[in-house]
Amino acid sequence: MTRKDHRIFFTALGFLAAVQSNVREDKRSLQATMLAGLIESFCENAMPGAFANELPDIEPLLESYIKELRDTGSAKLNFDRQTLLRMYELLTVQNMRNEQKQFYISGHDDVIANRVLQLAEERIRREERA
């Protein structure tokens, strides 16, 4: 998880706590943010160095690369293997979502259910081969 992922998770926990504590609706955001900061501080104190080895957020790197590629027609990918793989994964997911957008919008429930079944069966076969 990236630092951003952790903060989102901590904020969600803070919001959950604010809701369960019956904090007034107009104060929930402030309370959730405050609790998220406390949770993050607690985690940093309880587990020193837990966030030290986090990988950089890939989206800004990818957006910068795409902007340079768009503006100049070429751009260097001077990143380590792990960063390149994460960039590849993000682009693959974005590409798949774009290709599937129309399916998501207009796909009939039976067609979607059949696709879920097909993908689940493929996963089971993959897991059995591993």
Secondary structure, DSSP 8 states (H G I E B T S, - for coil): --HHHHHHHHHHHHHHHHHHTT--GGGHHHHHHHHHHHHHHHHHHHSTTTTTT----HHHHHHHHHHHHHHHS-------HHHHHHHHHHHHHHHHHHHHHHHHHH--HHHHHHHHHHHHHHHHHHHHH-
